[in-house]
Amino acid sequence: MSADWQLAKTKARALRAQYGVEEPPVNLFDIANNEGIEILYFVPDDVTTDISGLLSKEEKKVFLNAHESAARQNFTLAHELAHYFLDHKPNEYGVYRRDSLYAESKPEKEQEADCFAAELLMPEELINKVKTKYELTDDDAQALSRLFGVSPSAMRYRLKGLKLDRSESK
């Protein structure tokens, strides 16, 4: 089954609207709590050291790697919530080692979850609002990442994607 990018974006926007998100950062813990999803942390061992997080959909639990930065945990939580809100079936996603997949080689449902997470945490309209408010540009990914609670690399990737989207729509 192929990814539905528009559905991922639409569901992320609807979730932000439902929770009245008008400023960054998005409080994913409130969203998860209100949805009855428990967030638990695991201390990685030799087997789980490269795993950032996972969703147990039937138990309504997300497990996050306790050794990762808060920014990394935030994106991971958004990604795992994507599997939940996009109603991905357990056979459509799995546990993938963080460094073993690059965006282009990830299964489509994993890419779809990343799309949802990016749209939920770093929506274009909020990025533009913050850039205007603080007189920032796309070159200020470090500052933007702190404001949005994501890693600098996630913000750079998002800004690059938004720039490509804008150039393709012209």
C-alpha positions in Angstrom: 0.0 0.0 0.0 1.5 3.3 -1.0 1.8 6.5 1.1 -0.8 9.2 1.0 1.1 12.4 1.6 -2.0 14.6 1.5 -3.7 12.5 4.1 -0.7 12.7 6.4 -0.6 16.5 6.1 -4.3 16.9 6.5 -4.5 14.7 9.6 -1.5 16.6 11.1 -3.2 19.9 10.4 -6.5 18.6 11.9 -4.8 17.5 15.0 -3.1 20.9 15.5 -6.5 22.6 15.0 -8.2 20.2 17.4 -5.6 21.1 20.1 -5.5 24.8 19.3 -1.8 24.9 18.4 -1.0 28.4 17.3 2.6 28.7 18.5 5.5 26.3 18.6 6.4 24.0 20.1 3.6 21.5 19.8 3.0 19.8 23.1 2.9 16.2 22.0 2.6 15.0 25.6 -0.7 16.7 26.0 -2.0 15.3 22.7 -0.9 11.7 23.7 -2.3 12.1 27.2 -5.7 13.3 25.9 -5.8 10.4 23.4 -5.1 7.9 26.2 -1.6 7.1 24.8 1.0 6.4 27.5 4.6 7.5 26.9 7.2 5.3 28.4 11.0 5.4 28.2 13.4 2.6 27.8 17.1 2.5 28.5 18.7 1.0 25.4 20.8 -2.2 25.6 23.0 -3.8 22.9 19.9 -4.8 20.9 18.0 -1.6 21.2 20.8 1.0 21.1 19.9 2.2 17.6 16.1 2.4 18.1 14.6 5.8 18.8 11.1 4.6 19.6 8.2 2.3 18.9 4.5 2.2 19.1 2.5 -0.6 20.7 -0.8 0.3 19.1 -3.0 -2.3 20.8 -1.6 -1.2 24.2 -1.8 2.5 23.3 1.9 3.0 24.4 4.8 4.8 22.8 8.3 3.8 23.9 11.1 6.4 23.6 14.8 5.9 23.9 15.8 7.6 27.2 19.3 8.3 26.0 18.3 10.5 23.0 18.0 14.3 23.1 14.6 15.9 23.9 14.5 17.2 20.3 15.1 13.7 18.9 12.5 12.2 21.3 10.0 14.9 20.2 10.3 14.0 16.5 10.2 10.3 17.3 7.0 10.7 19.4 5.4 12.6 16.5 6.5 9.9 14.1 5.0 7.1 16.3 1.8 9.1 16.8 1.6 9.3 13.0 1.3 5.5 12.9 -1.5 5.7 15.4 -3.5 8.6 13.8 -3.0 7.4 10.3 -4.3 4.0 11.4 -1.3 2.2 10.0 -1.6 -1.6 10.4 1.2 -3.3 12.4 2.4 -5.0 9.2 2.8 -1.6 7.5 5.4 -0.3 9.9 8.1 -1.8 12.1 11.1 -1.2 14.2 13.9 0.3 12.1 17.3 1.1 13.2 17.9 4.8 13.2 21.0 4.8 11.0 20.1 1.9 8.7 17.6 3.7 6.5 17.9 6.9 4.6 14.7 8.8 3.8 14.6 7.6 0.2 14.9 3.9 1.1 12.5 3.9 4.0 9.2 2.0 3.5 6.5 4.3 2.3 4.5 4.1 5.5 7.6 5.2 7.4 8.0 8.1 5.0 4.4 8.9 5.5 4.8 9.0 9.3 7.8 11.3 8.9 5.7 13.6 6.7 2.9 13.7 9.3 5.5 14.4 12.1 7.1 17.2 10.1 3.7 18.8 9.3 2.6 18.4 12.9 5.8 19.8 14.5 7.0 22.3 11.9 4.0 23.5 9.8 4.9 26.0 7.1 2.6 28.7 8.4 4.1 28.5 11.9 7.6 28.5 10.5 6.8 31.6 8.4 5.1 33.3 11.4 8.1 32.7 13.6 10.6 33.8 10.9 8.7 37.1 10.5 8.3 37.6 14.3 12.0 37.1 15.0 13.4 38.3 11.6 14.8 34.9 10.9 15.6 33.2 7.6 16.0 29.6 6.4 19.7 30.1 7.3 18.7 30.3 11.0 17.8 26.6 11.3 19.5 26.3 14.6 17.4 29.0 16.2 14.2 27.8 14.5 14.9 24.2 15.8 15.1 25.4 19.4 11.8 27.3 19.0 10.1 24.3 17.5 11.6 21.7 19.8 13.2 19.7 17.1 16.8 18.9 16.1 18.7 21.3 13.8 18.9 18.5 11.2 15.1 18.0 11.3 14.6 21.7 10.8 17.1 21.9 8.0 15.4 19.0 6.2 12.0 20.6 6.7 13.1 23.9 5.4 14.7 22.3 2.4 11.5 20.3 1.7 9.3 23.4 2.0 11.6 25.3 -0.4 11.4 22.4 -2.9 7.6 22.4 -2.6 7.4 26.1 -3.3 9.7 25.9 -6.4 7.7 22.9 -7.7 4.4 24.7 -7.4 5.5 27.7 -9.5 
